[in-house]
Amino acid sequence: MVFWFSAGIFRRGRALRRRGIRVAAKCVDRERDPKGLSTLTMHFTAEDGRKSQVRLGPFRSPPALVGGIIDVVYDPEDLSNAELPDKVMTGRVSLPTAVGSGLVLALAVFVLLFGA
């Protein structure tokens, strides 16, 4: 499960680093959870004219209020993959985590199949 999660984060971040496009997005909704963390719903128009709405967060201090405009980076091949420019992952954490958990998974499968 850790492997799947960290590999997904790495792939999404890698896509944003390689082909991400920065665009202004408008905050159209803000939700707060019981812990006080906020999730923002952002609306933007891609360079090719497609419109998209994505949820970003959670944030302790949201970077925008409803109606506010902030920049986001989106993947033109998957408009649901968007993030704040300063939150685009470098892969420094997710790639080693994916590799490490993949090795643990391979070891566990080996032990299950062949015994210790």
Z-matrix of the N, CA and C atoms (Angstrom, degrees):
N
C 1 1.453
C 2 1.533 1 110.23
N 3 1.339 2 115.70 1 -42.52
C 4 1.461 3 119.35 2 177.55
C 5 1.524 4 109.99 3 -62.49
N 6 1.333 5 116.34 4 -40.91
C 7 1.469 6 120.87 5 178.79
C 8 1.526 7 110.51 6 -59.63
N 9 1.319 8 116.50 7 -49.12
C 10 1.458 9 121.14 8 -177.95
C 11 1.532 10 110.45 9 -60.43
N 12 1.333 11 116.44 10 -45.42
C 13 1.463 12 122.02 11 -177.55
C 14 1.531 13 110.76 12 -65.12
N 15 1.330 14 117.58 13 -49.38
C 16 1.466 15 120.14 14 -177.12
C 17 1.525 16 111.49 15 -69.72
N 18 1.329 17 118.03 16 -34.79
C 19 1.465 18 120.43 17 177.01
C 20 1.531 19 110.17 18 -65.55
N 21 1.316 20 117.02 19 -39.10
C 22 1.464 21 120.71 20 177.58
C 23 1.520 22 112.01 21 -63.98
N 24 1.321 23 116.89 22 -42.63
C 25 1.468 24 120.77 23 177.71
C 26 1.520 25 110.00 24 -62.38
N 27 1.341 26 116.22 25 -42.94
C 28 1.460 27 119.71 26 179.70
C 29 1.531 28 110.91 27 -62.27
N 30 1.336 29 117.64 28 -45.28
C 31 1.470 30 120.99 29 -179.38
C 32 1.524 31 111.75 30 -62.42
N 33 1.334 32 116.64 31 -43.42
C 34 1.462 33 119.85 32 -179.37
C 35 1.528 34 110.89 33 -65.28
N 36 1.320 35 116.68 34 -44.15
C 37 1.459 36 120.79 35 178.71
C 38 1.517 37 111.90 36 -65.08
N 39 1.314 38 116.62 37 -39.77
C 40 1.459 39 121.41 38 179.36
C 41 1.534 40 110.30 39 -63.13
N 42 1.324 41 116.98 40 -42.13
C 43 1.464 42 120.68 41 178.27
C 44 1.533 43 110.55 42 -61.38
N 45 1.329 44 117.06 43 -41.42
C 46 1.464 45 120.06 44 179.85
C 47 1.521 46 111.21 45 -68.30
N 48 1.338 47 117.38 46 -37.91
C 49 1.462 48 120.32 47 179.01
C 50 1.525 49 111.44 48 -67.83
N 51 1.326 50 117.16 49 -38.34
C 52 1.472 51 120.99 50 -175.52
C 53 1.522 52 113.79 51 -79.38
N 54 1.322 53 117.00 52 -44.92
C 55 1.463 54 118.48 53 -173.74
C 56 1.521 55 113.44 54 -130.52
N 57 1.323 56 117.16 55 13.31
C 58 1.459 57 120.64 56 -178.45
C 59 1.518 58 112.95 57 -63.14
N 60 1.310 59 114.79 58 144.86
C 61 1.458 60 122.49 59 178.76
C 62 1.524 61 107.86 60 -120.71
N 63 1.314 62 115.56 61 131.77
C 64 1.466 63 121.39 62 179.95
C 65 1.519 64 109.24 63 -89.04
N 66 1.330 65 115.74 64 132.92
C 67 1.459 66 120.93 65 -177.61
C 68 1.527 67 108.65 66 -149.20
N 69 1.317 68 116.41 67 154.36
C 70 1.465 69 121.50 68 176.20
C 71 1.526 70 108.86 69 -76.82
N 72 1.331 71 115.70 70 136.28
C 73 1.469 72 121.23 71 179.38
C 74 1.526 73 109.03 72 -128.67
N 75 1.313 74 115.03 73 147.58
C 76 1.468 75 120.89 74 -179.34
C 77 1.519 76 109.63 75 -105.01
N 78 1.320 77 115.61 76 133.66
C 79 1.459 78 120.95 77 176.91
C 80 1.529 79 108.29 78 -77.64
N 81 1.345 80 116.12 79 120.26
C 82 1.459 81 120.19 80 -178.22
C 83 1.523 82 112.47 81 -109.01
N 84 1.344 83 117.41 82 -11.21
C 85 1.461 84 120.23 83 178.62
C 86 1.517 85 109.26 84 -160.97
N 87 1.320 86 115.20 85 151.02
C 88 1.463 87 122.16 86 176.17
C 89 1.515 88 108.24 87 -138.32
N 90 1.323 89 115.39 88 126.11
C 91 1.464 90 120.77 89 178.10
C 92 1.521 91 108.70 90 -116.82
N 93 1.331 92 115.69 91 140.34
C 94 1.468 93 120.89 92 177.17
C 95 1.513 94 109.18 93 -116.27
N 96 1.330 95 115.30 94 136.53
C 97 1.458 96 119.28 95 177.52
C 98 1.528 97 109.39 96 -93.00
N 99 1.325 98 117.96 97 173.60
C 100 1.471 99 120.39 98 -178.12
C 101 1.532 100 114.02 99 -60.27
N 102 1.317 101 117.56 100 -22.40
C 103 1.472 102 120.84 101 179.24
C 104 1.526 103 112.09 102 -84.54
N 105 1.325 104 117.83 103 -2.73
C 106 1.451 105 121.96 104 179.38
C 107 1.522 106 114.16 105 89.78
N 108 1.334 107 117.48 106 5.63
C 109 1.460 108 120.82 107 177.92
C 110 1.523 109 109.88 108 -82.93
N 111 1.320 110 115.63 109 141.77
C 112 1.463 111 120.75 110 -177.77
C 113 1.518 112 111.45 111 -109.53
N 114 1.322 113 115.66 112 143.59
C 115 1.460 114 123.45 113 172.06
C 116 1.519 115 106.85 114 -119.29
N 117 1.328 116 115.92 115 131.12
C 118 1.454 117 120.82 116 -177.99
C 119 1.522 118 110.41 117 -104.81
N 120 1.308 119 116.44 118 140.41
C 121 1.455 120 121.84 119 170.97
C 122 1.518 121 106.34 120 -102.70
N 123 1.340 122 114.82 121 119.66
C 124 1.458 123 121.27 122 -175.08
C 125 1.526 124 109.82 123 -112.93
N 126 1.313 125 116.38 124 141.85
C 127 1.468 126 122.85 125 178.67
C 128 1.524 127 107.80 126 -117.03
N 129 1.337 128 116.14 127 131.69
C 130 1.462 129 119.82 128 176.64
C 131 1.517 130 109.75 129 -145.84
N 132 1.326 131 114.63 130 163.46
C 133 1.459 132 122.01 131 175.94
C 134 1.523 133 107.49 132 -113.58
N 135 1.328 134 115.61 133 124.47
C 136 1.461 135 121.22 134 179.51
C 137 1.528 136 109.87 135 -69.95
N 138 1.329 137 116.41 136 164.84
C 139 1.463 138 121.03 137 -179.67
C 140 1.527 139 112.96 138 -57.30
N 141 1.343 140 116.14 139 -31.20
C 142 1.467 141 119.19 140 -178.64
C 143 1.525 142 112.92 141 -87.32
N 144 1.327 143 117.49 142 5.89
C 145 1.458 144 121.53 143 176.06
C 146 1.519 145 115.38 144 96.95
N 147 1.342 146 117.51 145 -10.61
C 148 1.468 147 119.20 146 178.11
C 149 1.524 148 109.39 147 -68.37
N 150 1.320 149 114.94 148 141.87
C 151 1.461 150 120.59 149 178.21
C 152 1.524 151 109.02 150 -100.25
N 153 1.330 152 115.85 151 144.85
C 154 1.458 153 120.04 152 -178.95
C 155 1.516 154 110.30 153 -143.53
N 156 1.304 155 114.03 154 153.67
C 157 1.457 156 122.12 155 176.72
C 158 1.518 157 106.60 156 -131.90
N 159 1.333 158 117.23 157 124.04
C 160 1.458 159 122.12 158 -178.26
C 161 1.518 160 109.88 159 -129.36
N 162 1.339 161 114.18 160 155.02
C 163 1.467 162 120.68 161 175.52
C 164 1.517 163 108.04 162 -103.32
N 165 1.319 164 115.88 163 131.10
C 166 1.459 165 122.10 164 179.06
C 167 1.518 166 109.59 165 -121.82
N 168 1.304 167 115.27 166 147.76
C 169 1.462 168 119.60 167 177.42
C 170 1.496 169 110.62 168 129.68
N 171 1.276 170 118.26 169 -170.26
C 172 1.465 171 129.11 170 9.85
C 173 1.528 172 112.67 171 -80.11
N 174 1.339 173 114.87 172 155.35
C 175 1.460 174 123.19 173 179.05
C 176 1.519 175 109.84 174 -127.77
N 177 1.323 176 115.49 175 140.28
C 178 1.472 177 119.69 176 169.82
C 179 1.533 178 108.34 177 -75.24
N 180 1.322 179 114.91 178 -45.86
C 181 1.465 180 121.89 179 176.28
C 182 1.520 181 107.13 180 -120.94
N 183 1.315 182 117.97 181 99.32
C 184 1.462 183 119.81 182 -177.20
C 185 1.523 184 111.38 183 -62.23
N 186 1.338 185 116.79 184 141.74
C 187 1.457 186 120.39 185 -178.41
C 188 1.523 187 114.17 186 -76.01
N 189 1.323 188 117.58 187 -4.25
C 190 1.466 189 120.31 188 179.58
C 191 1.522 190 109.67 189 -153.48
N 192 1.299 191 115.02 190 154.26
C 193 1.458 192 122.01 191 172.12
C 194 1.524 193 107.12 192 -102.24
N 195 1.321 194 116.90 193 168.47
C 196 1.466 195 120.32 194 177.86
C 197 1.531 196 108.43 195 -56.97
N 198 1.329 197 114.95 196 128.79
C 199 1.454 198 121.29 197 -177.26
C 200 1.520 199 113.42 198 96.82
N 201 1.330 200 116.56 199 -16.17
C 202 1.455 201 120.87 200 -179.60
C 203 1.523 202 112.39 201 -76.14
N 204 1.306 203 115.65 202 157.43
C 205 1.469 204 122.13 203 -178.90
C 206 1.530 205 108.11 204 -118.06
N 207 1.341 206 115.94 205 129.22
C 208 1.459 207 122.05 206 174.88
C 209 1.526 208 108.58 207 -138.79
N 210 1.326 209 115.96 208 161.58
C 211 1.459 210 120.32 209 177.46
C 212 1.520 211 110.62 210 -81.65
N 213 1.320 212 115.92 211 143.46
C 214 1.463 213 123.25 212 170.82
C 215 1.528 214 107.47 213 -131.08
N 216 1.323 215 115.91 214 158.53
C 217 1.460 216 122.38 215 173.53
C 218 1.517 217 105.74 216 -111.50
N 219 1.342 218 117.05 217 128.31
C 220 1.460 219 120.23 218 -179.63
C 221 1.520 220 110.10 219 -125.29
N 222 1.317 221 115.43 220 158.06
C 223 1.458 222 122.75 221 177.07
C 224 1.528 223 107.28 222 -93.12
N 225 1.341 224 119.11 223 117.85
C 226 1.468 225 120.07 224 -177.96
C 227 1.528 226 113.56 225 -64.48
N 228 1.327 227 117.92 226 -18.05
C 229 1.466 228 120.49 227 177.43
C 230 1.530 229 112.01 228 -87.90
N 231 1.326 230 117.26 229 -14.72
C 232 1.471 231 122.15 230 -179.90
C 233 1.520 232 107.57 231 -150.45
N 234 1.330 233 116.97 232 90.76
C 235 1.461 234 120.98 233 -175.42
C 236 1.525 235 113.59 234 -61.81
N 237 1.330 236 117.19 235 -18.60
C 238 1.469 237 118.73 236 178.35
C 239 1.525 238 111.41 237 -75.63
N 240 1.333 239 117.79 238 -12.82
C 241 1.452 240 122.22 239 177.89
C 242 1.522 241 108.21 240 -93.25
N 243 1.315 242 116.10 241 95.74
C 244 1.458 243 122.15 242 -179.60
C 245 1.519 244 108.32 243 -140.97
N 246 1.320 245 114.79 244 152.49
C 247 1.460 246 120.11 245 -178.38
C 248 1.526 247 108.50 246 -157.35
N 249 1.326 248 115.67 247 162.13
C 250 1.458 249 119.73 248 173.22
C 251 1.525 250 108.12 249 -67.52
N 252 1.326 251 118.40 250 145.23
C 253 1.465 252 120.14 251 -177.57
C 254 1.527 253 113.92 252 -54.16
N 255 1.321 254 118.06 253 -39.21
C 256 1.470 255 119.75 254 -178.58
C 257 1.528 256 113.08 255 -80.23
N 258 1.318 257 117.89 256 -3.98
C 259 1.463 258 121.58 257 179.01
C 260 1.524 259 113.27 258 -105.09
N 261 1.341 260 117.16 259 -0.49
C 262 1.462 261 119.82 260 178.63
C 263 1.522 262 107.77 261 -65.16
N 264 1.331 263 115.49 262 121.38
C 265 1.464 264 121.10 263 -174.85
C 266 1.526 265 111.84 264 -67.53
N 267 1.324 266 115.26 265 142.72
C 268 1.460 267 120.55 266 178.44
C 269 1.516 268 111.43 267 -87.00
N 270 1.310 269 118.46 268 -17.95
C 271 1.455 270 121.05 269 -177.08
C 272 1.516 271 112.08 270 93.21
N 273 1.329 272 117.78 271 -3.64
C 274 1.467 273 121.62 272 -177.90
C 275 1.522 274 112.58 273 -66.43
N 276 1.306 275 117.03 274 -27.23
C 277 1.461 276 120.40 275 178.88
C 278 1.517 277 110.92 276 -103.00
N 279 1.326 278 117.10 277 -46.27
C 280 1.464 279 119.84 278 -173.58
C 281 1.522 280 113.21 279 -68.97
N 282 1.324 281 118.99 280 -37.53
C 283 1.467 282 119.79 281 -179.89
C 284 1.529 283 111.70 282 -66.72
N 285 1.334 284 120.10 283 -50.27
C 286 1.474 285 118.51 284 176.94
C 287 1.531 286 112.68 285 -61.36
N 288 1.325 287 117.31 286 -34.98
C 289 1.464 288 120.16 287 178.03
C 290 1.522 289 110.28 288 -65.84
N 291 1.333 290 117.08 289 -42.42
C 292 1.467 291 120.70 290 178.58
C 293 1.526 292 110.29 291 -63.89
N 294 1.315 293 117.53 292 -44.33
C 295 1.465 294 120.69 293 -179.97
C 296 1.525 295 110.59 294 -64.87
N 297 1.324 296 116.98 295 -47.19
C 298 1.466 297 120.67 296 -179.94
C 299 1.516 298 112.83 297 -61.59
N 300 1.322 299 116.54 298 -45.75
C 301 1.463 300 119.11 299 179.98
C 302 1.525 301 111.15 300 -69.82
N 303 1.337 302 117.28 301 -30.73
C 304 1.463 303 120.26 302 175.29
C 305 1.522 304 111.27 303 -65.17
N 306 1.325 305 117.01 304 -39.37
C 307 1.464 306 120.99 305 176.72
C 308 1.528 307 111.61 306 -65.19
N 309 1.330 308 116.30 307 -42.40
C 310 1.464 309 120.29 308 177.18
C 311 1.524 310 110.10 309 -62.65
N 312 1.322 311 117.31 310 -41.77
C 313 1.455 312 121.50 311 177.78
C 314 1.530 313 110.86 312 -61.78
N 315 1.328 314 117.02 313 -45.25
C 316 1.468 315 120.75 314 179.11
C 317 1.528 316 111.00 315 -62.29
N 318 1.324 317 117.09 316 -41.08
C 319 1.465 318 121.12 317 178.00
C 320 1.523 319 110.68 318 -63.81
N 321 1.342 320 116.85 319 -42.43
C 322 1.462 321 120.11 320 179.62
C 323 1.524 322 111.27 321 -63.56
N 324 1.312 323 117.20 322 -42.08
C 325 1.471 324 120.88 323 178.20
C 326 1.523 325 109.88 324 -64.41
N 327 1.326 326 117.02 325 -41.82
C 328 1.471 327 121.13 326 178.66
C 329 1.514 328 110.35 327 -60.43
N 330 1.341 329 117.12 328 -46.12
C 331 1.474 330 120.79 329 -179.19
C 332 1.526 331 110.11 330 -65.19
N 333 1.315 332 118.01 331 -39.94
C 334 1.461 333 120.81 332 179.10
C 335 1.527 334 111.85 333 -64.35
N 336 1.319 335 116.40 334 -40.38
C 337 1.463 336 120.35 335 -177.25
C 338 1.517 337 113.45 336 -78.91
N 339 1.309 338 117.29 337 -38.78
C 340 1.457 339 120.50 338 -172.47
C 341 1.522 340 114.69 339 -113.55
N 342 1.330 341 117.20 340 -3.85
C 343 1.460 342 120.05 341 -179.48
C 344 1.505 343 111.27 342 75.84
N 345 1.310 344 115.82 343 170.80
C 346 1.463 345 120.10 344 -176.71
C 347 1.500 346 112.62 345 -92.41
